[in-house]
Amino acid sequence: MRKDFGYKTFITVFLTVCVSQIGFAQTAPDVVFVNGKVLTVDEAFSDTQAVAVSGNKIAAVGSTDEISELADVDTQVVDLEGRIIAFGEPFSTSGFLMPKAALASAGLRLVNYEDPAASIPGDRVGYVFSNDAENTMFWVLKQKVVAGAVNADYFEALAGDRISELRILLTTEAVPRNVVCARRDLDPKVVQAIEDLLLEMHLNDEGRASLEKFEETTRFDRFPGGSDQDLAHILTLLPHVQEDLGQ
């Protein structure tokens, strides 16, 4: 089961790779990352240099020259090598784990640095922790970093009247923030009773009041496609942040 559509419970995560307009091309619906190292899961586990992203999907991989040829005047070409970006807190799903995994899965080599003014070699993307979404936005607007990851819920409010100075390069998929699990050996009747109770809490005043106290949740819901299907995307991203999770 998951909590559905409650504030802070079902999070759409912006990888705001929200960057200052200075030094970048015009906004476009597709993004091309060049000068990276992309590991392809073929028989040889070969690697290449660049990746084209359409929406949230990888459209093509190849050499920098090959992928650059796919770009047109409406394509955002992103070369982050030798630059430094800001994430929020090291334990944040929206401010670090999801955006880092998304960038790493696109083939970028991300390395942690302590100093946002550090000199970054051209074969990697450096990142620092701002420890706060407001700090991330401030650093981007002040051009202390070239990009930053910010939760979709806060993006417009944090950007304020300077939102025209920013552009969103990539948006990660929405993921459930909290999941209710049951022991495998728990009596099925008990599991069903718990499910029934949680799924009906939003139908009465007492239940809604209790939900509100739990991170302003509006309701509980089952995974629409089943847990295996709806969590599959997260599982594909886990290898990119296993060390960050202590695994």
C-alpha positions in Angstrom: 0.0 0.0 0.0 1.0 3.6 -0.3 -0.1 6.9 0.9 -1.6 8.7 -2.0 -1.7 12.4 -3.1 -1.0 13.8 0.4 1.4 16.7 0.9 4.9 15.2 1.5 3.6 11.7 0.8 3.5 11.3 -2.9 6.4 13.3 -4.2 7.0 14.5 -7.7 10.7 15.2 -7.7 12.3 17.8 -9.9 15.8 17.3 -10.8 16.1 21.0 -11.2 19.1 20.7 -12.6 17.6 24.2 -12.5 20.4 26.3 -14.0 21.1 29.9 -14.6 20.5 30.9 -18.2 24.0 32.3 -18.6 26.0 30.0 -20.8 23.3 27.6 -21.8 21.1 27.1 -24.9 17.4 27.8 -25.1 15.0 25.6 -23.3 14.0 22.5 -25.2 11.8 19.4 -24.6 14.7 17.0 -25.1 18.1 16.9 -23.3 21.4 15.7 -24.6 24.2 14.9 -22.1 27.6 14.8 -23.7 31.2 14.0 -22.6 30.1 11.4 -20.1 30.7 7.7 -19.6 27.6 5.6 -20.2 27.7 1.9 -19.3 25.3 -0.1 -21.6 23.8 -3.4 -20.4 24.6 -5.4 -23.5 26.6 -8.7 -23.6 29.9 -6.9 -23.5 28.8 -4.3 -21.0 30.4 -1.8 -23.4 30.6 1.9 -22.6 30.0 5.0 -24.7 30.2 8.8 -24.2 26.8 10.4 -24.5 23.0 9.9 -24.0 19.9 11.6 -25.4 16.9 12.0 -23.0 13.3 12.5 -24.2 11.1 13.4 -21.3 12.1 11.0 -18.5 13.3 8.3 -20.9 16.7 7.6 -22.4 16.2 7.8 -26.2 19.7 6.9 -27.5 23.3 6.4 -26.4 26.4 6.7 -28.5 29.5 8.8 -28.9 29.5 12.5 -28.2 29.6 13.2 -31.9 26.8 10.7 -32.7 24.5 12.0 -30.0 25.3 15.6 -30.7 24.1 15.1 -34.3 20.6 14.2 -32.9 20.3 17.6 -31.4 18.4 20.4 -33.2 17.7 24.0 -32.3 15.1 22.8 -29.7 17.4 20.4 -28.0 19.1 21.2 -24.7 22.7 20.1 -24.8 24.2 19.7 -21.4 27.9 19.3 -20.7 28.3 19.2 -17.0 31.8 17.8 -16.9 34.2 19.9 -14.9 31.2 21.6 -13.2 29.8 21.3 -9.7 26.1 20.9 -8.7 24.2 21.0 -5.4 22.1 18.4 -3.7 20.1 18.9 -0.5 20.8 16.6 2.4 22.6 13.2 2.0 19.5 11.3 3.4 16.9 13.2 1.2 15.0 11.2 -1.3 14.0 14.2 -3.4 17.0 16.3 -2.8 19.7 13.7 -3.3 19.0 10.0 -3.9 16.5 10.3 -6.8 18.2 13.1 -8.7 21.7 11.5 -8.2 20.4 8.2 -9.5 18.7 9.8 -12.5 21.9 11.6 -13.5 24.1 8.6 -12.9 21.8 6.4 -15.0 22.2 8.9 -17.8 25.9 8.2 -17.7 27.4 11.0 -15.7 30.2 10.3 -13.2 29.3 12.0 -10.0 31.9 12.7 -7.3 31.3 14.3 -3.9 33.3 17.4 -2.9 33.2 19.5 0.3 33.9 22.8 -1.4 31.6 24.2 -4.1 34.6 26.3 -5.3 36.7 23.1 -5.9 38.4 22.6 -9.2 36.7 19.7 -10.9 38.4 17.5 -13.5 36.8 17.4 -16.9 35.9 13.7 -16.7 33.4 14.1 -13.9 30.6 16.1 -12.3 31.3 17.3 -8.8 28.5 17.7 -6.3 28.2 19.2 -2.8 25.5 19.1 -0.2 23.8 22.4 0.6 21.8 20.7 3.4 18.7 22.8 2.6 16.5 23.4 -0.4 16.7 27.1 0.1 20.4 27.0 0.1 20.4 25.0 -3.1 18.2 27.5 -4.8 20.3 30.4 -3.5 23.5 28.8 -4.7 22.1 28.3 -8.2 20.8 31.9 -8.5 24.1 33.2 -7.2 25.9 30.9 -9.7 27.9 29.4 -6.8 27.0 26.0 -8.5 25.8 25.4 -12.0 22.8 23.4 -11.1 20.8 22.0 -8.1 18.2 19.4 -7.2 15.0 20.7 -5.7 11.7 19.0 -4.8 8.8 19.9 -7.2 6.6 21.0 -4.2 9.1 23.8 -3.3 10.5 24.9 -6.7 8.1 27.8 -7.6 8.0 29.1 -4.1 11.8 29.0 -3.7 12.4 30.6 -7.1 9.9 33.4 -6.5 10.1 36.3 -9.0 13.4 35.0 -10.3 11.9 31.8 -11.8 12.5 33.2 -15.3 16.2 32.9 -14.7 16.0 29.2 -14.2 15.2 26.2 -16.4 14.4 22.6 -15.6 16.7 20.2 -17.4 15.3 17.0 -16.2 12.3 15.8 -14.1 12.5 12.5 -12.2 9.5 10.2 -12.0 7.1 10.5 -9.1 7.7 7.9 -6.4 5.8 7.0 -3.2 7.4 8.6 -0.1 6.1 6.1 2.5 5.1 2.5 2.1 3.3 0.3 4.6 4.7 -3.3 4.8 3.6 -6.4 6.7 5.6 -9.4 7.8 5.4 -12.4 5.5 4.3 -14.6 8.4 1.6 -12.3 9.7 -1.9 -13.9 9.7 -3.6 -12.9 6.4 -6.7 -12.0 8.3 -4.8 -9.5 10.4 -3.2 -8.1 7.3 -6.6 -7.7 5.6 -8.0 -6.0 8.7 -5.1 -3.5 8.8 -5.6 -2.8 5.1 -9.3 -2.2 5.5 -8.7 0.1 8.4 -6.1 2.2 6.6 -8.0 2.4 3.3 -11.1 3.7 5.0 -9.5 6.3 7.4 -10.2 9.2 5.1 -14.0 8.5 5.1 -14.6 9.8 8.6 -13.6 12.8 10.7 -11.6 10.9 13.3 -9.6 9.1 10.5 -8.9 12.3 8.6 -7.7 14.0 11.8 -5.3 11.1 12.4 -4.0 11.2 8.8 -3.4 14.9 9.0 -1.2 14.4 12.0 0.9 11.9 10.1 2.8 14.2 7.7 -0.4 15.8 6.5 -1.5 12.6 4.7 -4.8 12.7 2.9 -5.4 9.0 2.4 -3.9 5.6 2.0 -4.2 3.7 -1.2 -3.0 0.5 -2.8 -0.4 0.5 -5.6 -2.5 0.8 -8.7 -0.4 -1.7 -10.7 0.7 -3.8 -7.7 3.8 -3.2 -5.6 6.1 -5.1 -7.9 5.2 -3.1 -11.0 5.0 0.3 -9.3 8.3 -0.1 -7.5 10.2 -1.5 -10.5 11.5 1.9 -11.5 13.0 2.5 -8.1 14.7 -0.8 -8.2 16.5 0.1 -11.5 17.9 3.2 -9.8 19.1 1.6 -6.6 22.4 0.4 -8.0 23.4 4.0 -8.5 23.0 5.0 -4.9 23.8 1.7 -3.0 26.9 3.2 -1.4 25.0 6.2 -0.3 22.4 3.9 1.4 25.2 2.0 3.1 24.7 -1.2 1.1 
